Amino acid sequence: MLYDLQKKETVYSYNSDRYFTPASNTKIFTLYASLNIIGDSIPGLKYVQNNDSLIFWGTGDPTFLYKNTFTNNRIYSFLTSAKQNLYFSSHNFNTEAFGPGWAWDDYNSEYSAERFSFPVYGNVFSIKAQSNSISITPSFFSSYLHIGKTREKSEVIRSTVSNNFEYFPAAKSGMWDIPFKIDPVFISDLVSDTLKRKVQHVLNPIRAEAKTIYSLPADSVYKVMMQESDNMLAEQLLLICAGILSDTLQPEIAIDYVQKNFLADLTDKPVWVDGSGLSRYNLFTPRSIVQLWNKIYQLVPKERLFPLLATGGVNGTVKNWYKADTPYIFGKTGTLSNNHCMSGYLVTKSGKTLIFSFMNSNYTTSTSSIRKNMQEILNMIYEKY
């Protein structure tokens, strides 16, 4: 579907009322929810001080020590400098580690890190193997890693049910980010190791008088989510939205609220179940995605919005696609096996700003050939419309 923002009319539509698997186009819905609910800054944690104790709850904020991506020292400094004994409560986390419809055998892949109220290091740890040496970050995980038999291909495999990791060396070196299995006590031990002070796990409900510390400007998180298609950030942002609306970190709370209060007028009701698009249960139509981009355009000034998005030929998942002397594609990709989507804003040579949604599902050819075809069509629109 192609929509002219200035004329407020559909330029072209083909199968735009049919439901497709959106993959990471789901993150557009998460962005819209966040823009309406979170505000300017990300809530980092909630806490209550009682004499010699400080109890804190995670808000879902994923940025604490996150892959060197964010400069977020505020939470770290707050916890390390607190004079009271530290107690971490996971009572407000009330959902599964994986979303509905996620592929179970992705559990060992970095893009499928588990959800939690207080993520640490993005809920992954890093391994770098060179020659006969191995470096592990954070070093806390060294005792959980075991060396397996040599294979043709280097790889690191975690047990499906515990934090036992096996490294299989090969002649070739490698680097891996491996998700760890979430357990509140395990997280408390990891945070204790990181802060160099004891953090004890408790199950205290959040109190009404709990104060909130904010960590980072929200746009800095949205930018990485949208440009790099970061699943962890998307899932956690949806949990943050739920925590603002209630005392429970449960994505369905945010999804239901946004659908009822902001998306009830969409022509085609979305089937929306997670924040990232890892789920194959998500189903959207090109028409509803175009309508959503229109809502976002009315909500956020273009000068703020476009820098948050993947820009053709410039950055993110479209850095090597949709190239032109002047960037003309600003949006979001979405890819799962046999499914590829691209949607967003197209600024033509003549200066028109169009909204488009291009969705492909259930194909058996290569995704590369699909993307080449899409690129030809979108470039033709850029040149001639």
N, C-alpha and C positions, 0 to 999 in steps of 0.2 A: 504494500500500500504506500502511496506517495501523496502527501498532503501539503498544500500551499498555505503557509502561515499567514501571509499577508491577505490573500483572497479568502481565507477560511473555507477552503473547498478541497475536495479530493481530486487530485490530478489523474490518478490511475489506481485501479484496484483489481487484484486477481486472487481469488481464494482467501481474501482477507477476513472472511467470516468463519474460516475453518480453524480448528484448534491444532497447534503444533507443540512439539517439545521445545521449550525455550532455552534449556541449558542455562548458561550464565546471563541470559537476558532477564532472568529472575532478579538479578541484582538491581535492575532498574526499579523494581517494586520496593526492594529493600532501601534503596536510596530515597525514594519518595516517602516511605514511612519515616525514615530517619530525619529528613528535612522538615517534616511536619511535627515530629515528637521530641527530638533530642535537643534542639537548640544549638547555640554557638560552640559549646564545649562538651567533651566526652566526660561523663561522670566516672571517676576512677575507682572509688570505693566508698562504702558507708561505714561509719564507726561510732562507737560509744565508749567513753572513758569512765571507768569506775575505780576510784582510789588507785590501787596498784595494778589494774588490768585495763587493757585496751582490746575490745572485741571489734573485729572488722568483717565485713561481708563484701564479696565481689559484686560488681554491678554488671559483669559481662565484658568490661573493658578489655580488649585483646592486646593493648599496646605495651603492657608491662614487659620490658626486656625483649621486645618482639623483633627478632632477626636483624638487629642493628638497623631496622627500617625507620624507627622513630626515636627522636631525642626526648625521652619521657623520664625525667629524673624525679618528678614531684612525688610520686607514690613511693618510690624507693627511698627517697630522703625522709619522707614522713615516717615510714616504718622503721628505718634504721635509727632515727633520732628520738623516737618515742621512749620515754622514761619508764613506762609501764610494761608489764609482761604482755606479750602478744598472743591473742587467741583468734583463730580464723574459723568462721562459721560458714558452712555450705548449705545452711538450712533453706535459703531462698532459691536454690537451683532445683527445679522440678521438671526436668525433661530428660530425654535419652541422650547419650553421648553422640550418637549418630542420628541423622534425620530420617524421616520415613521415605522409603524408596531409594535410599543410598545403596550402592553396590557394596556388599559386605567385604568382598575381597580387595577393596581399595584401602582397607584399614592400615596397610603398611606404606601407603603413599602420602607424601607431604600435603597434597591438596585435600586430603580427607582427615585432617586433624580433628580430634574430638572436641565437642563443645563443653564449656564449663563456665561457672560463675566468675572464677578468678584465674584466667589463663596466665601461664608463665612461659616465657620464651616461645610464645605462639603454640604451646603444647607440642613442640617438637624439640629434638636435640640434633646436633650436627656432628658428623663424622667425616674426617678427611684422612685418606690413606695415601701415603707416598712411599715408594720403595718398601722398606721394612718397618716404617713408623706409622703410628696412628695417633691422631689428635682428636679429642672429644670435647665438645662444648655444649653445655657446661660439664666440667670434669666430674660432677656428681654422678653421671651415668657410666663412668668407667667401670664400676663394680657390677654393673648390670650387663656388660658386653662380654661375650665369650667368642673365642676364635674357633671357627669351624674348619672343615677340610677345604683344601684348595680346589677351586673350580675354574672353569674357563672364563667365567664372567664374575667380576667382583660384585657383591651385593650384601645388603644388611637386611635381615628378616627378624621381625618381632614375633613372639608368640601371640596367638590370637587372644589369649586369656590372661596374660600377665606381662609385666615389664622385664621380660627376659629377651635379650637381643643376641643374635648370632651373626658374626661377620665372617663372610666367606671370601678369603683373599684370592687374588689372581695377579698375573704379571702386570696388568694395567692398573694404575692408581685410580682413585675416584673420590667423589664427594657426595654425601647424602644428608638430607634432612628427614628424620624418621619420627613419626608421631609416637608419643608414649600413651599408655593406657591411663585414663584418669581415675584417680582414687583420692578422695579428700585428704586422707592421712599421708599418702604419697606426696601430694602437692604441698602439704604443710612441711614435710621433711625437705622437699626441694627448696621451698622458700626459706626455711631455716638455714640451709646450706648457703643459699645466695646472700642472705642478709647477715650471716655469721652471728645469728642469735636465735634462740629457741622460739618457734611458732607452734602452738598447740592447737589441734583441731577440736572444735566443739560443735554442737548443733543447736545453738540459740537462735530463736526467731528474731527477725529484724524488729527493733523497737521504734516507736513513733518518733522518739527524740533523736534518732541517729542522724549524724551530720554527714554531709557529702563533700568529698574532695574531688575536684575536677582535674583531669590530666592534660589533655591536648585539645587544640582547636579541632572541631569536628571535620572541617573541610580537609584537613591533612589526612584523615582516615578515609574519607569518601574518595579522595583522589587515588589512593593506592588500590582501594577496592575496585574502582571503575576502570582504571587504566591497566592494572596488572591482573584483573579478574581474580582477586584474592578471596578464596572461599571462606577462610577462617574469619576474616574481617566482616564479611557479609553475615555469616551466621551469628557472630557475636553482637553486631549492631542490632539485629532483630531482638536478641535477648535484652540488650540495653533498653530498647523501646518498651519491651514488656515490663522491665523493672521500673520504668518511669510511670507506666500506667497502673502498676499494681505492686505488691510486695513479692511477686513470684517471677522468676526468670523462666518463662515458657513461651516459645515463639508463637504458638497459636493465639495467645492473648493479643499480641501485636497485630498479627494477620487479621484476626476477626475485627479488631477495632478499626484498622485502616480500611478494610472492605466496607464496613458499615458507615463510617464517617466521611471517607474521602473518595471511595471508588464505587459507590452504589450506582452512579450514573453511567458507568461503562456499558457500552452496548452489549458486550459479551462478558459474562461473569468469569473472572479468572479462577482457575483451579490452582491454588497457590498454597504450597505446603512447607517450604523452607526458605532460607535467606539467600543461599548461594546458587541454587539451580543444579546441585548435585543429584537431586531427586528426579526420577523419571515420572513421578506422579504429577509434576507441574504441567499445566496446559494453558497456553494463552493463544489468542488470535492476533494476527498482525494488526487488525483494527483496534484492539484494546491497547496494544503497545503504542500505537500512534497516538491514541487518545491520552495515554499516560505521559508520553513525552510532551504533549501539548500542555498538560497540567503542570509539569515541571517547569516548562518555559514561562508559564504565567507566574509561577511561584518564585523563581530564582532569576535574577538579572543575567543576561547573556554573558556579561563580562566576568561574572563569578562562575557561571555554569560550565561554559566550554572548556576552561582550563582543568576542570575536574574529570573530563571525559577522555577516552582514548582518541587520539588524533591521527588520522591517516598519514602515513609516511613520517611521523614524528615520534610517537611514543606508544608504550603499552602493547596490547595484542594486535594492533594494526600498524606497528612501526614499519613493517616491510610491505604494507599493502596500501592501496588508494593514494599513491604518491602523486604530488603535483607541485608546481612552483609555489602556489599558495594553497595551504591545507584547506580541504573542502569537506572532509568527513569528520564528524565529532559524535562519538556514540559508544556503543557497547557490543562486543561480540558475545557469542554463546556457542560452545562446542561440546558435544558428547559424541561418542561413536555413532555414526550414521545420522547425525543431526548437526546442522550449523545455521546460525542466525547472525544477522548484523542489523542494528537499528540505531536511530539517532537523528542527527541533523545534517543536512546536505546544503552547503552554501554554493550556489551555482556561479559561473563566471559572470553572469549578468547581475548578480547581487541578490537573487532571491534566496530566501531561507525556507527549505522544505523539511518536513519530517518524513522519515521513511522507516518501514519495517520489512525486512527481507528474511523469510523463514523457510528452511528446508528440512524436512524430516523423512526418515525411513528410506534414504537413498543407499545404494550399494556401490556407487563409484567412489573415487577418492575425494576427501574433503578439499584437497588442493584444487581439483578441477571445478568443484562447486564455487570455491572462493574466486577463482579466475573468471568464471562466468559472471558472478556478482560484480566483480570489479569492472568488467567491461560495461555492464549495464549502468552502474552508478556513475562511471566516468562519462558515459555518453550523456547522461542527464546533466552532469556538471558542465559539459561543454556546450550543450545545445538548448537547455531550457531557460 
